[in-house]
């Protein structure tokens, strides 16, 4: 027998972004693809600013992180947090 239906992962995660793309995309324009940053929802400016500060603290690129790098870092940090929360809420063991 089956259990409860599984709630899809949040679209802020890689798996959730792909699930949303496949299930909610326009079938007339569907293009198979791998995960990319364009599938993720935009991150908050405050999160990008925090990633910029963290890059400066870590000494990246001579103490500077580009805004693009910071946006990607903030996207990935949010994805990790949201995926871990989804795993916990879904009854999976933590990573």
C-alpha positions as CSV (number, residue, x, y, z in Angstrom):
1,X,0.0,0.0,0.0
2,X,1.0,3.6,-0.5
3,X,1.5,6.2,2.1
4,X,0.7,9.9,2.0
5,X,1.4,11.7,-1.3
6,X,4.8,13.4,-1.3
7,X,4.8,17.2,-1.4
8,X,7.1,18.4,-4.1
9,X,10.3,20.1,-3.0
10,X,10.2,23.9,-2.9
11,X,10.9,25.6,-6.2
12,X,13.8,27.4,-4.5
13,X,15.7,24.1,-4.6
14,X,17.3,22.5,-7.7
15,X,14.9,19.5,-7.6
16,X,11.9,21.7,-7.0
17,X,12.9,24.1,-9.7
18,X,13.1,21.2,-12.2
19,X,9.8,19.8,-11.0
20,X,8.1,23.2,-11.4
21,X,9.6,23.6,-14.9
22,X,8.4,20.2,-16.0
23,X,5.0,20.3,-14.5
24,X,4.1,24.0,-14.9
25,X,5.9,25.0,-18.1
26,X,4.2,25.6,-21.4
27,X,4.1,22.3,-23.3
28,X,4.2,24.1,-26.6
29,X,7.6,25.6,-25.8
30,X,9.0,22.8,-23.6
31,X,12.8,22.3,-23.9
32,X,14.5,19.6,-21.9
33,X,17.3,21.0,-19.8
34,X,19.6,20.5,-16.9
35,X,19.3,22.7,-13.8
36,X,20.6,26.2,-14.2
37,X,20.3,29.4,-12.2
38,X,17.6,30.8,-14.5
39,X,15.1,28.3,-13.2
40,X,15.4,29.5,-9.6
41,X,13.3,32.3,-8.2
42,X,15.2,35.6,-7.6
43,X,16.8,36.0,-4.2
44,X,16.3,39.0,-1.9
45,X,18.7,41.9,-2.3
46,X,19.6,41.6,1.4
47,X,20.7,38.0,0.8
48,X,22.9,39.1,-2.1
49,X,24.4,41.8,0.1
50,X,25.1,39.3,2.9
51,X,26.8,37.0,0.4
52,X,28.9,39.9,-0.8
53,X,30.0,40.6,2.7
54,X,30.8,37.0,3.3
55,X,32.9,36.9,0.2
56,X,34.9,39.9,1.4
57,X,35.4,38.3,4.8
58,X,36.5,35.0,3.1
59,X,39.0,36.9,0.9
60,X,37.6,35.7,-2.4
61,X,39.0,37.4,-5.4
62,X,41.3,39.6,-3.4
63,X,38.5,40.3,-0.9
64,X,35.8,41.0,-3.4
65,X,33.0,38.9,-4.8
66,X,31.1,40.0,-7.8
67,X,27.4,40.7,-7.5
68,X,26.8,37.8,-9.9
69,X,28.8,35.4,-7.7
70,X,27.0,36.7,-4.7
71,X,23.6,36.2,-6.3
72,X,24.6,32.6,-7.1
73,X,26.0,32.0,-3.6
74,X,22.8,33.4,-2.0
75,X,20.6,31.2,-4.3
76,X,22.6,28.1,-3.4
77,X,22.5,28.9,0.3
78,X,18.7,29.4,0.2
79,X,18.3,26.1,-1.8
80,X,20.3,24.2,0.8
81,X,18.2,25.6,3.7
82,X,14.9,25.0,1.9
83,X,15.8,21.5,0.8
84,X,16.9,20.5,4.3
85,X,13.6,21.9,5.7
86,X,11.6,20.0,3.1
87,X,13.5,16.8,3.9
88,X,12.7,17.2,7.6
89,X,9.0,18.1,6.9
90,X,8.7,15.1,4.6
91,X,10.0,12.7,7.1
92,X,13.3,12.0,5.4
93,X,16.4,11.7,7.6
94,X,18.7,14.8,7.5
95,X,21.6,14.8,5.1
